[in-house]
Amino acid sequence: MSSTRFLRPLALAAAMAISLTACVSTTQQGATGINRSQFMLLSSAEANSAALQSYRAELTKARGASALNTDRANLERIRRIADRLIPQATVFRPDALSWQWEVNLQTKDELNAYCASGGKIMFFTGIINKLKLSDDEIAAIMGHEMAHALREHGRERMSQSAAQQMGMNVLAIATGMSAGSAQLMQTAAQLALTLPHSRGQESEADIMGLELLARAGYNPNAAVSLWQKMGQAGAGNGPSFLSTHPSGPQRIQGLQAAIPKVMPLYNQALRNPPAVRQIVPRTS
């Protein structure tokens, strides 16, 4: 048997084994019903370690530039909002309350924020100040970013990248594919698989984020006004097909369709406000 004839069934067997053992759902459904099966080739520990390393490097860089947590009023503001949102995360993941949550604020003009794996939240002053965000709109951003961490979307994307690289290497060997053809296939795979799936992750985070802020007593309609502001600032524009985020109009339509599902949770939170306790450390 030639090496090519041997490697083809080997590649197929490896792909089948991976698909059978690496498909999970990282969160419970909650009221919004997110239950997509996720491909996880890497462990949570591996993904969290990589994310933490990058996050710590970002903190060190910002601290060295005297740009970390210098806006004390907005820092306390986002930490107070986080203290209301984090307890609601247990609806999706009971273990989330035991994460080592952090919330920091970097003086930077970018319209951006993120939540790294394991609960490391970073806001940039630009998104708060330039968009003149209300507390509800900050909660909409934070809920969305927290949802990425709860669903372990970073781990999922890392797993997909690792599997894609493994698959391309095996396929190239098995078929005798040239380097140029392999590169073309990799680009096609990115356009056909990676980017659309990333848009799916963004939509998941939007919907889960709505439930988080509603349960915490923040108005879910703020997610719509937030993206209207982002669109006016130019951050919601661009061709949707090649973007890892849904376009502004698409995003707003999806949010508007989901808001009725979470409004009863919001109204309940207004009638019986959830208990709030300090979860995020105030060490800096």
N, C-alpha and C positions, 0 to 999 in steps of 0.2 A: 504494500500500500504506500502511495506517495505521501510526502509530508502534507501536501495540500489537502488530499482526501482525508487524512487523519485529523487535521486541524479544523476542518469545517464542522464535523459532528462535535468536536471538543468545544468549539466556540458556542454552538447551539446549546449544548448541555450546560455550559457555564452560565449562559444567559438565562436558561430556564431555572437553574438553581438560585441565581440571584433574585429573579422575579418572585420566586416562591418564598424566600426567606426574608426579603427586605421590604415588604409592603405592610405598612402599619398606618394607624391614625393616631396622631400625637395628642389629640384633645377630645374631650367629650363634646356632644353636639350643642348643648345649650338650647336656647329658645329659637335660634336662627338656623339650626340644623346643618352646620358645616360638618361633613363626615367623609370627605374625600380620602381615599386610600393614598398614602404617600410612600414614595420610594426612598428608603433610608439604608444606604450601604455603609455609611460611617456611624459610629456610636455618638450618643449625646456628649460623652466626655471628650471625644476627639474634636467635635465641632465647637463645644464650649471653650475648650482650651485655646483653639485657634482664634476664636472671636475675642476672648479675654486678652490675649496677647496684643491684638490690634487695638482694642479699646484702651488698654493701659498705655500703649505707645502714643495714642491720640491725647490722652490726659497729660502725659509728660511733655509733649510738644506744646500744648496749650498753656500749661503751667509755666514753661520756660519763656513763653512769649507774653507772660502776664495777662493772659486772655481767658483764664479759667475762673469761673464763679466770681467775677468782679461786679456784676450787676446783682447786688444782694436782694433787691426788691423782687425782681423777676425770678431769681433763683428760689427764693422762699415760696413764691407763687406756684411755680411748677412742682415743687416738692409737696406742697399742700394738696395740689390736684392729684398727684401720684398716690398720696396716702388714702385718697378716696377711691381711686380706680383699682389699686392693687388687690384689695380684699375681694373684689368682684371676679378676679381672674380664677378663683377657685371653682367657679361654675364650669370652666373649661378644663382646668388642671388643679386638682386638690393639692399637688405638691408645690404650686407656685408661691404660696405664702412663705415657704421655707427658703426660697431663693434669696441670695444676697443682693437685694435690690440697691441700686444707686441711681441718683438723678443729679446730673451736672449740667452747667450752662456755659457754653463757649462763646466768647465775644467774636462773632463772625457774621458777615453780611449775608451769607447764603440763606435762602429760604429752605431750610432743611432741619431734620431731626431724625433720630433713629433709636432703636432699642436693640442692643446686641444680645446675643444668646445669654440666658441666665439672668436677665433683668437689668442690664446696664443701659440706662436711658441718657441720651445726650440731646439737648436742644441748642440751637444756634440763636443768638440774639436777633439776627436778621429776620427770622420768620415771625417772631413775636412783635418786633417793633415796626417793621415795614408793613405788615398786614394789619397792625393794630388789633391783635387778637383778643377776643373776650375769653374768659375762663372756660366757657363751653367750647369754644373753638380750639383752645389749647388741649382740652380734654379729648376732642375729636382726633387731633393729631396723635396724642399720646396713646389713646386707645388703639388706634390703627397700628402704631409701632409696637406696642405691647403684644398685639395679636400676632405679629410676625414672629416674635420670640416664643410665644406660647405654642404656636404651630411648628416651631423649629424650621422655618422656611430657609434659614441660612444653611442648616445641616442638610436639608433636602437638596438645595442647589449645589452644595459641595458634593453630595452623593451622586447627583446626576452628572456633574462634570467628571468625577472620577470614573463612573461607569462608562461614560461616553468615550473617555480617553482609552480605557481598557478595551472597549469594543472596537474602536477604530484600529488599535494596534493589532488585535487578533485578526480583524477582517483584512487588513492590509497584508499580513503574512499569509493568510489562508488563500487569498485570491491573487496574490502577486501584484497588487495594486501599486501604481506608481505614486511617488510622493505628491505630485501635482493633483492626481485624482483623489488621493486621500484628503488633501487640503480642501478640495472642492466639496467633497462629501461632508467634511466636518462643518464647513460654512453652511451647507444646506441643512444639516442637522440642527444647527443653532437657530436658523430662521424658522424651521418647521416645528421644532420641539422646544428648545430652551426659552425663546422669547415668548411664545404664546402661553407656555406654562407659567412663566413669571408674571404675566398679566393676570393669570388665574390666581396666583398667590396674592397679588395686590387686591383683587376683588374679595378674596377670603378675608383679608385683613380689614378691608372696609366694613364688611358685614359684621364680623366679630367685634370690631372696634365700636360699632354702633351699640351692640348689646352691652359692652363694658361701660360706656358712658351713660347709657340709659339706667342701668342698675345702680350706678353711682349718683344718680340724681342730676346729671347734666343733660341738657336738651339735645336730642339726636338731630334736630333740624340744623344744629350748628355745623354738622358735617357738610351740609349743602352750602351754607353761607361761606364756609371755609374755602371750598373749591371754587366758588364764584369769585372770591378774592384772589385765589391763586390764578384763575383764568385772567382776571383783569391785570394781574402783575406779569402775565406772560408765561407763567410756570405751567399752565395747563395746555399749552399749544404744542403743535408738532404732529407728524404723521403717526397715527396709532399703530399701524402695522409693524413699524420698526422700533416701537417704544416698549420699554419694560413696564410702563404704567398705562392704564387705560387713559384715553383722552379725557379732557375736562367734561364735555357733554355726556360721554359714555358713563363716566364715573358718577356724575350727578344723577343720571337716570337710574343707575343701579342703587344708589343710596335712597333716592325717593321711593323706589319700589319696596325697599326693605324697611323703611322707617315705620310703617304701620305695624310690623311684627314686634317692634320694641317699645312702641309708645305706651302699652299697658305697664311695662316694667318701669318706665320713666314716671308715669302717674303714680304708681305704687310707691316709688322712692320719694316722691313729693309728699305723699300722705304719711309715710313712715320712713323718715330719713335713715339710711343705714348708719350703723355705728362707725365712727371714724377714730382711728388711732394712728399714732406716728409709727410708720414702718420704715421710711427712708431715713437713713442716718444724716444728721446735721453736723458732720465732722469738718466740713470746709465750706 
